[in-house]
């Protein structure tokens, strides 16, 4: 899932990923209409923490194949990494439109709504995610985080004092 944390690679792995990025850059330059090459380029740039480059690659891939739900999910994550919450919401919504039964995509959308400070929408999306996969601990954790944020937001109902 796009919202899952990834561990940084060790030095040897990092060098291989950099080399892979160079190869996919050449491949996508030689075949700019190759959606798989652009997706792979986005993924390697993403793994290197090069979020602008990953964003550009995923956006280009979606221009070629706009129905690729996995790429919409990745784009949502890159938008969040870049602080583009409203764009993350749009990408997350598109992913959910393409795969409405996916609990993980609904969780991604909830996270995007949370970053965009759209708490009622975040609550709705995470509730739907939990309903689709109540056993996923990451979704349960996200649900708790959204509920805490909603409870702490201005305008949240104040609990009544004890009698």
N, C-alpha and C positions, 0 to 999 in steps of 0.2 A: 504494500500500500504506500501511496505517496507520503502519508503523514507519519509513517514509521521512521524511527531514527536509524541511521546507518553509522557503523563504526568507520573511523578513518583508516585507509589502507596503510600497510607497512611500506617501507621504502622500495622494496623490490616490486610489490604489487603496484605501487604508485607509478613507477617507471613503465611498467607494462600498460597501465591504463593511459598514461601520456602517449605512449607509442600507438595504442589503439585509437586514441583521439586523432592523432596525426593521419592515420590510415583512413579513418572515416571522414575526415576533412577532405582528403584527396578524392575519396570515392564520391562524396556528395558534390564536390566541385566538378568532377568528371560527368556525373549523372545527377544534375540538380532536381530531376523529377523522380529520384529514387526515395520513396517514403521510408523504406526499411533502413537505408543508410542514414537518413536524417534522424530517425528515431534512435538508432544506435549511437549516433553522434551526440544526441541530447543526453542519452543515458551515461555515456562516458564523461561528458562535460559536467553532468550533475554529480557523478561520483567524485570528481575533482573539486567540487565546490564552486565551479564556474557557472553560477546561476544565470547570468545574462546570456552566455553562450548556449546553455541548455534551453533557456526560454526561447531563444531565436530558432534553435533547431526544432523544437517541438512545434512552435508556431508554423514554421515552414512545412513540417510534416503534415500538420492539420490542413494546410492550404491544399495539399495534394489529396489527402484522404480524411475528409471531415467527419467520418463516422467511426473513427478509431477511438473507442472508449478508453482504452489504456493510455493513449497519448493525452486525452483530455484530463485524465487523472494526474498524470505526470505534470502537465502544464499547471494544473491547480496547485500542486506542491511547489513548483518553481515560482509561481506568483506569490505564494505565501512567503517563500524564502527571500523574495525581493521586496516584500512589504507592499505588494499590490493586492490588497484585500478585495477590492471590488472586482478586479479581474479574476481573482481566485474564485469568487462566488460565481461569476459567469461560467468559468471553466467547469467548476463543480456541478453547476446546474445542468450543463450540457452533458456531462458524464452520466448524471442520474437520468436524464431524458433518454439516453441511449441504453441504459441498463437499470431500469427502475427497481428491480428486485435485489440489487446489490447493497448489502448492509455496509460494506467497506466504503463504497462510493458515497453513500449517505453520510457516513461518519466524516469523510473528507469534506463534504459540503457543510456539515455542522461546524467543523473547524474553521472553514473559510468564513462562514457567517459570524463565528465568534471573533475572528480577527477584524471583521468589518463592523463589529459592535452592533450586530443585528441579533440581539439575544433571543427575542421570540422565535425568529427563524431558526437559530441554532438549536433551541430547545425542541422545536418541531422536527428538525432533521435528525437530531440524535435520538429522539424518541422513536422515530421510524427505523433508525439503524438498530436500536436495541430490540425492537419488535421483530426484525428480520433475523437477527442473530444474537439472542440473549446470552449465549455462552461465550462470546468473544470478550476476553478480559480487557483488551485495548479499547473496545467500544464502551464497555462498562466504565472504564477509567475516564474516558472522554465525557461520558454522560455526567459523571460526578463533577468534573471540572466545569462543564457548562452550567449545571445546576448551581454550583458555588458562585460562578460569575453572575448568574441571574439574581441570586439572593443578595449579592453585594452591590448590584447596580443601583444607581439613583432611581427612585420610584418603586423599588421592590417593596412589597408589603413588610411592615415591621411586625415581628411576632408580638403577640399580646403578653404583657407581664404576667408572671404567675400569681395566682390568688393567694 
